[in-house]
Amino acid sequence: MATMTEPQRDLPIAGEYDVVVCGGGTAGVPAAIAAARQGAKVALIERYGFVGGVPAYSIMPCWHGLRGNHSGILTEFVNRVVEFGQGPNPLTEHDHMEPETVKIIGLKMLLEAGVEIHLHNWLAGVIKEGDRIVAAVTESKSGRRAFKAKTFVDATGDGDLSAYAGAGFTKGVDGKMQGVTLRFRIGHVDFDRYFDWVGENMEYYKTISTAEDVARLRQHSKDGTAFYLGADLTPLYNEHPERDLPAHTYFNCSSIRPGELSVNSTRIYGIDGTIEEDLTKAEITCRPQAYAIWQFLRDFIPGFEKSMMVDVPAQVGVRETRSIIGEYILSEAECRANQEFEDSIMTAQIMFDAHDIDRYLLEVLKGAVDIPIGCFLPKGTEGLVVVGRCISSDHIANSGIRKMESVFQTGQAGGTIAAMAALKQQPLRDLDVTEVRDVLKKGEFRVSQENRYLHQDDVIGLKRETWLANRKPKKWANEMFKAE
Ligand SMILES: Cc1cc2nc3c(=O)[nH]c(=O)nc-3n(C[C@H](O)[C@H](O)[C@H](O)COP(=O)(O)OP(=O)(O)OC[C@H]3O[C@@H](n4cnc5c(N)ncnc54)[C@H](O)[C@@H]3O)c2cc1C
């Protein structure tokens, strides 16, 4: 690409902080709260006019694995959502949270923690001294400004801050990343008529197989409680080649409000979510797909006749971009082995969910995996912590960690180490991991599988007994369950 030289200029310093968190999403919100609760002066930089990330701007309601693995700030967050009382109860209604509730609870908890919030503010670069970042450079209506800090947290999902800082990264497999989807919500669905049709057309449905299943979902729709339903409507789509319907997709729905379906069904592959032209192509492709799918339902599926499109979100949902190369790279094999690490600072329940063009891998693993501190520390940088879906991991491990329950908990772990290093004026790599773990445990946070526990009888769809019977025996597990 041809280049031009922008004249050098002095930037106003917007503020000086202990910790600056870039990105106010799934991981960024808990990262900023955790850092502020350690006593750090924290600024949060977010490009949108609200916080929450994918569950808010991409209206993604399903927090897979939440009931089986929540601790620390996530437990508080979930309890606040339940108390707020708008939308489903995520602890009893299939791990679902209402996107608007996520936005407002995230905002309230940040303000209560004393975080200085800067919305409508794009991270646009960094200023470094050697390997150390000394300022995040942002663009907003106020112009280009510098936010100085002792440590920085990259919570942009895409690893923008780490990339600006010169950290290495991988992108999917040989640059091929997971497919991109624009979700949408359809309102005024007549569920009674729809479930009559579902009962007569079970062959399309992947997540239910009996009349009892249909009756159970019908009851949820009557009660206005959340439910999930997955189908493959390709054979029906194929009967209507005149319609502009997407290929390689499924009709994957959650209902989180009475009479409404939240649909995960549009799709485009070959997109790099860090390239503007690719994002534009994804929007241009997926927005018409959303309307084509809704119009197809309205015209051909009973129950949708009077339905309407009520919500198409701010942007396409990007599942995968950069995975930052850290001091440690978590692998698929380690997830499969329920690996434990002495220097782990969090634990993730693993469900591989890789929407690759060549194959779709969906696999729920038994148990959990520990995540060592090295996955949060981008190699070759100082004063920088990475959290969220772009932490250091291989493609398949990443497809598991990107689930919101895990991502949220990377935020608390990463925000805590960022604050500890800033307040002690110590390099991140000199932190005493035992002390880090103790600090996190004080916040009721699960730092490894050793202090893992179960809240519910039902762990990601498996009965607790089945889960236990199938689980690889481990000393701590046997002890824990004997005690119960
Ligand atoms: C279509 C789709 C379906 C999914 N389905 C599920 C599911 O069923 N269950 C599940 O648990 N997970 C699911 N996920 C995964 C999960 O939602 C994400 O992996 C997770 O939310 C990512 O969190 P994050 O904090 O890393 O990024 P985000 O939540 O995207 O947060 C990043 C934040 O940084 C901001 N930002 C980005 N760049 C900049 C910048 N340069 N300057 C300023 N701000 C910036 C963004 O606006 C955002 O607020 C799905 C994801 C997608 C896209």
The ligand as an SDF file (V2000), in Angstrom:
LIG
                    3D

 53 58  0  0  0  0  0  0  0  0999 V2000
  -21.5520  -14.9280   16.8570 C   0  0  0  0  0  0  0  0  0  0  0  0
  -20.9580  -15.3370   18.1600 C   0  0  0  0  0  0  0  0  0  0  0  0
  -21.5410  -16.3420   18.9000 C   0  0  0  0  0  0  0  0  0  0  0  0
  -21.0050  -16.6990   20.1300 C   0  0  0  0  0  0  0  0  0  0  0  0
  -21.6320  -17.6670   20.8630 N   0  0  0  0  0  0  0  0  0  0  0  0
  -21.2360  -17.8860   22.1390 C   0  0  0  0  0  0  0  0  0  0  0  0
  -21.9930  -18.7200   22.9940 C   0  0  0  0  0  0  0  0  0  0  0  0
  -23.0020  -19.2930   22.5870 O   0  0  0  0  0  0  0  0  0  0  0  0
  -21.5820  -18.8680   24.2760 N   0  0  0  0  0  0  0  0  0  0  0  0
  -20.4600  -18.2380   24.7510 C   0  0  0  0  0  0  0  0  0  0  0  0
  -20.1570  -18.3750   25.9380 O   0  0  0  0  0  0  0  0  0  0  0  0
  -19.7040  -17.4570   23.9520 N   0  0  0  0  0  0  0  0  0  0  0  0
  -20.0760  -17.2580   22.6630 C   0  0  0  0  0  0  0  0  0  0  0  0
  -19.3390  -16.4610   21.8420 N   0  0  0  0  0  0  0  0  0  0  0  0
  -17.9980  -16.0290   22.2730 C   0  0  0  0  0  0  0  0  0  0  0  0
  -17.9480  -14.8450   23.2020 C   0  0  0  0  0  0  0  0  0  0  0  0
  -19.0800  -14.0310   23.0740 O   0  0  0  0  0  0  0  0  0  0  0  0
  -16.6880  -14.0040   22.9350 C   0  0  0  0  0  0  0  0  0  0  0  0
  -15.5710  -14.8260   22.7190 O   0  0  0  0  0  0  0  0  0  0  0  0
  -16.3770  -13.1110   24.1230 C   0  0  0  0  0  0  0  0  0  0  0  0
  -17.5140  -12.3430   24.4600 O   0  0  0  0  0  0  0  0  0  0  0  0
  -15.1910  -12.1990   23.7780 C   0  0  0  0  0  0  0  0  0  0  0  0
  -14.9200  -11.3850   24.8840 O   0  0  0  0  0  0  0  0  0  0  0  0
  -13.7250  -10.3210   24.8160 P   0  0  0  0  0  0  0  0  0  0  0  0
  -13.7740   -9.5510   26.0820 O   0  0  0  0  0  0  0  0  0  0  0  0
  -12.4690  -11.0050   24.4470 O   0  0  0  0  0  0  0  0  0  0  0  0
  -14.1130   -9.3940   23.6000 O   0  0  0  0  0  0  0  0  0  0  0  0
  -15.3920   -8.4060   23.5060 P   0  0  0  0  0  0  0  0  0  0  0  0
  -16.5120   -8.8750   24.3440 O   0  0  0  0  0  0  0  0  0  0  0  0
  -15.6030   -8.1810   22.0540 O   0  0  0  0  0  0  0  0  0  0  0  0
  -14.8240   -7.0670   24.1630 O   0  0  0  0  0  0  0  0  0  0  0  0
  -13.9080   -6.2430   23.4850 C   0  0  0  0  0  0  0  0  0  0  0  0
  -14.2830   -4.8140   23.7970 C   0  0  0  0  0  0  0  0  0  0  0  0
  -13.2840   -3.9620   23.2910 O   0  0  0  0  0  0  0  0  0  0  0  0
  -13.8620   -2.9220   22.5020 C   0  0  0  0  0  0  0  0  0  0  0  0
  -12.8570   -2.5860   21.5000 N   0  0  0  0  0  0  0  0  0  0  0  0
  -12.3550   -3.3890   20.5370 C   0  0  0  0  0  0  0  0  0  0  0  0
  -11.4000   -2.7540   19.8520 N   0  0  0  0  0  0  0  0  0  0  0  0
  -11.2980   -1.5180   20.4020 C   0  0  0  0  0  0  0  0  0  0  0  0
  -10.4720   -0.3920   20.1310 C   0  0  0  0  0  0  0  0  0  0  0  0
   -9.5220   -0.4260   19.1670 N   0  0  0  0  0  0  0  0  0  0  0  0
  -10.6320    0.7210   20.8750 N   0  0  0  0  0  0  0  0  0  0  0  0
  -11.5640    0.7670   21.8830 C   0  0  0  0  0  0  0  0  0  0  0  0
  -12.3670   -0.2720   22.1780 N   0  0  0  0  0  0  0  0  0  0  0  0
  -12.2210   -1.4060   21.4500 C   0  0  0  0  0  0  0  0  0  0  0  0
  -15.1410   -3.5410   21.9490 C   0  0  0  0  0  0  0  0  0  0  0  0
  -16.0940   -2.5770   21.5910 O   0  0  0  0  0  0  0  0  0  0  0  0
  -15.5860   -4.4150   23.1170 C   0  0  0  0  0  0  0  0  0  0  0  0
  -16.4070   -3.7260   24.0400 O   0  0  0  0  0  0  0  0  0  0  0  0
  -19.8430  -16.0610   20.6080 C   0  0  0  0  0  0  0  0  0  0  0  0
  -19.2400  -15.0530   19.8680 C   0  0  0  0  0  0  0  0  0  0  0  0
  -19.7890  -14.6890   18.6550 C   0  0  0  0  0  0  0  0  0  0  0  0
  -19.1310  -13.5800   17.8830 C   0  0  0  0  0  0  0  0  0  0  0  0
  1  2  1  0
  2  3  1  0
  2 52  2  0
  3  4  2  0
  4  5  1  0
  4 50  1  0
  5  6  2  0
  6  7  1  0
  6 13  1  0
  7  8  2  0
  7  9  1  0
  9 10  1  0
 10 11  2  0
 10 12  1  0
 12 13  2  0
 13 14  1  0
 14 15  1  0
 14 50  1  0
 15 16  1  0
 16 17  1  0
 16 18  1  0
 18 19  1  0
 18 20  1  0
 20 21  1  0
 20 22  1  0
 22 23  1  0
 23 24  1  0
 24 25  2  0
 24 26  1  0
 24 27  1  0
 27 28  1  0
 28 29  2  0
 28 30  1  0
 28 31  1  0
 31 32  1  0
 32 33  1  0
 33 34  1  0
 33 48  1  0
 34 35  1  0
 35 36  1  0
 35 46  1  0
 36 37  1  0
 36 45  1  0
 37 38  2  0
 38 39  1  0
 39 40  1  0
 39 45  2  0
 40 41  1  0
 40 42  2  0
 42 43  1  0
 43 44  2  0
 44 45  1  0
 46 47  1  0
 46 48  1  0
 48 49  1  0
 50 51  2  0
 51 52  1  0
 52 53  1  0
M  END
$$$$
